[in-house]
Amino acid sequence: MPRRPRPARPRVAVTRRLPHAVEARMAELFEASFNEHDRPLSRAELQAAMQDCDVFVPTVTDDIDADLIAGAGERLQLIANYGAGVNHIALKAARVRDIIVTNTPGVLTEDTADMTMALIVSVPRRLAEGEKLVRSGQWAGWSPSSMLGHRIGGKALGIVGMGRIGQAVAQRARAFGLSIHYHNRHRLPAVLEAQLAATWHESLDDMLERIDILTIHTPRNADSEKLIDRRRIGLLRPHVYLINASRGGIVDEDALVEALEAGRLAGAGLDVWQYEPEIDPRLLALPNVVMTPHMGSATFEGRIATGDRVIANIRMWVGGDRPPDQILEGWV
């Protein structure tokens, strides 16, 4: 199929409501259509949106599978994802159709690292339990034995995935007195390891047996699906806290619930879920689990910066250049 020329004012279909400033800029630059109701589009609605646009702008809530891409309209040439993760897009199918895919890496690093650090502090210190106690009206006042938790200073933090976010978490954790351990497919340069005072573990299993807090910062893909499974959760000692602000599905939720209920883990801090927005009711019943609604990147600044990055990718594509955040062959 011959490639269509890139229009100066492309038709852009956006699947979710974006910050007003981002939508206003898109409407100014492109022939843009938006989701006025800000609910996830049905499969039929996604299919319809992909029939008559030059650029498609999905988010993490949209499952853009191979069949949708194969059935997209002939004019679709660019999928400009609003977000860094692209595990919800069938990249191979896009390449078959010669459709460029872009993402927005690095924009939300600091926000996600902040949320991770908040969970690392809040779970051992039982902040959610304390807040609920105050709201219940049953708090009887200060007591030397009330609401005891654990300090995090002096504990060993294990980081799975030492990319941008993992490194930003390590920087913050050092300030709290945590020692840094990490598992990554590739070891960091010695200079960077020294800056972070980080110890690399070639074996994930080896690291899991040595840490006090585990935090997940790896993309979700075929290799990381249920990476923290029942066997690996069994390697964690009973006093360990598990934190996940990365992607649901990397941790086996059934195994996590079983370990928490049996007292084989001390607690968990979760911002992502295996079957979002559905949450296992067993997790809801556990007092030692801090739960947030996938809000790790939810800042005004971060959402606007993400939109600006999407716009920059589209404009570079319109100008005939390779978008700066194009997903290249070999992405995992």
N, C-alpha and C positions, 0 to 999 in steps of 0.2 A: 504494500500500500504506500503510495507516494506521500511524503510528509507535506501537510498543508503549511502555507506560509504563516508566520507568527503575526497575529494582528496587533496593530498599535494600541488598540483598546480592547483587550480580550474579554470574553464573557467568563466571569468567575462565579462559581457556585460554592457557597460556604454552608457547612452543615449545622453549625451551632451559632448562637449569639456570641459575639465578641465584644470587647470593650468599645464603648461608643466612639472613642477617638480612632480606633482601628477601623471600624466599619465606615466612619465618615471619610477616612483617607482612601479606603478601598473604593467607595462610591465615587470619589473624586477622580481616581486614576483609571478605574476599570468599569465595565458594565457588570456590576456585581449584584447578586441576589443572596438574601440572607434568610435564615430560619427564624421567623418572627416569634415562634412559640418556645424556642430554646428547649426542645425535648429531642432525644435521640430519634433520628429519622428511621422509619421502617425500611426493610430491605427494598420494597417496591419504590419508596420515596428516594432512596439512594440511587436506585437504578434509573429513575426518571431524571434525577439531577445530573447524572453522568452522561445522559443522552445528548445534551445540547449545550455543552460548555467547552471552552478551551482549557480552562484551569479549574481543577476541583480541589477544594480546601477542606479535608476531613479532620477529625480529631480522634483522640484515643477511644471514644465511645462508638466509633464506626468500624465495623468489620468489613474491610474492602478486600474481599476474597477474589480468587482467580476468575470465577464465573462472572462477577460484577465487572471486572476489568475487561474480560473478553467480550462482554456485551455492551461496553460503553460506546458512545457515539464516535464517529470518525474524527470529529474535530478535537476531541480530548487529547492534549499533548503534554500536560503537566499536572501532576498531583503534588500540590504544595501543602504538606502536612503541617497542621498547627500543633507543634509539640516535637519533642526530641525522639521519642520512641516510635518505631515503625513496624513493630511486630504485628500490628493489625492490618497491614497492607501486604498483599501478595506481590512481592517485589519481582519474582521471576516472571509472573504473568504480565507485569507492567513492562518488563524488558522485551518480552515477546511482541508486545504491541508498540514497542519503541516509545513508550510513555516515560518521561523523566519524573523521578520522585525526589522531592526535597524534604528536609526536616529543619528543626530549629535547635541545634545543639548548643550547649553552654549557656543559654539564656537564663535557665532556671536553677543553675548550680547552687548559688548562694541560698536561695529560698528553700530548696529541698534539703540542703545541709542544715539550715536553721531548724527546720521541722524535725529532722532526724535527731538533732541534739536535744530538742525539747522533749522528744519521746525518751531518749536515753536518760534524761534527768527525771522525767515525770513518773516513769514506771517504778524504778527502785524507791523513789521518795513518796509514792502512793498519792500523787497530787490529785488524780481524778477521784479517788476514794475520799480524800479530805474535802474536796469541793462538794461532793454529793452529801457528805455528812453535815456540812454547814447549811446547805440548802434544805436539808430534811427537817431542820429545827430541833434535832436531837443532840446536838453538840453540848456537852456538859461543862466545857471549859478545859483549860490546859491541864495536862497531867504528865508526869515524867514517864509514864509507860504507855501513853496514848499515841496511836498512829505512827508507830515506829517503822522506819524503812531502813534502807541501806545507803551509805555514802558511796559515791562513784569514784572519788579520788583514790588512787592506788590500785584500781581494778584494771584488768586487761580487756581491751576492746578488740574484737575480731571483726575485720571489714572484708566482706566478700565483694570483690570488684573495686579496683583502685584506679578508676578513671577520674574525671573531673570532680564528680560529687563525692566519691570515696575520699579523695585527697582533701576536699574542703571539710568533710566531717573529721578527718584526722587532725587537721589544723585546729579545729574547735575543741576536739576532745583532749588534745594536749594541754590546752589552757585549763581544763578541768582536772588535770592530774592523772589522766588515763594513760596507760602504756598502749602503744599501737602495734597491732599485729594484722597482717593482711594476706589474703590469697588472691592471686591474679594469674591469668594465663601467662602473662609476661612480667618478669620482675622489673621494678622501677629502676632507673639509673641510680647509681650509688649516691650521687650528690643529692638527689631528691629524697632517697631513703633517709639520708642523714638529716636533711631539713625537717622531715616529719618524725624523726626518731622511730621509724617503722621497721618492724621485723617481718621479712617475707617468709611465707610457708608454701613450699612447692606443693605439699599435700594439704588439701582442704581438711581431710579427716584429722590430720595431725594438729591443725590449728584449732579445730572445734574442741578437742580434748583439753586445751590449755587456757581457754578464755573464760571471762566472766560475763561479758555482754557481746552479743552477736548482732551485727547490722548488715543488711543486704543492699548492695548497690551495683547489681549487674543487670544488663538488659535481659528482657524475657525473650528467649528464642528456643530452638529445639534442644540446645545443649543445657540450658538453664531451667527448663520445665521441671518442676518438683526437684530442683537441685538439693534443697534441704528436705529430704524425705524422712521416712520413719527411721531408717537405719542411722542417718546422720543426726537426727534429733536425739537418738539414743546415745550418741557420743557426747552430747552436752551434759555437763554436771547439773545436779538439781538446783543449784543456786543461780543458774544462768538466766539472763533476760534476753529475749529475742526481739529485735526491732526490724520492721519492714516498711520502708517508705519508697520502695522501688516499683515493683509490679506484683500483683497478685498472681498466684500460680507458680512462683519460684519456690514458695514454701508449701508443702503438703498440709493443707488446713486440717484434714482429718487427723493426721498424725500429731499436729500441733495441739489440737483440742485434747486429744487423748493424753498427751504428756502433761498439759496444764491441769487437767482434771485429776490426774493421778499424783500430782505433786512432783513430777519429774522435771519440771521447769518452774522457775520462780515467778515468771510473768512475761507479758509480751506487750509491745507497742506497735499497733498496726494502723497504717494510713491507706493501705491497698488491700484488695480482697480478691479471692480466686474467682468469684462469680458476681462481680459488681453489677448493680448495687445491692444484690442479695447478700446478706450476712448470716452465717451459720448461727442459729439461735443459741447454741451451746456457748459460743463466744460471748454473746450478749449477757449470759448469766454469770460469767466469771468476773469476780471483783478485781482480779489482778491483771486485767487486760485493759490498756488504754486504747481507745478506738477513735479515729478521726476520719472524716468522709473524703478521702483522697484529696486533701487540701495542702499537700506539701509544697506545691508551686503556686498556691492561691494568694498572690499579692497583686495589687494594682500595677505595680511597677513591672512585675514579671509577665503578667498577661499582655500588657501593652508592648513590652519588648519582644514578646513572641510574635505578636501581630506585625510589628515592624519588620521582623526577620522574614516572615512570610511575604510581605509586600516587597522586600528587597530581592528575594528569590524570583518572584514573578517579574519584577521590572528588569532584572538581568536577563531573564529568559526572553522577554519581549524584545530587548535590545539585540538579541542574537548571540549573547554570550552564555557560557556555562554558568548556571546558578551556583553561588558559592557553597551552598549546602546540599548539592546534588548527591544522592546516594549512589555510590559507585559499585561496580561489580566486586563481589567478595564481601559485601556487608553482611554481618551476622548480628 
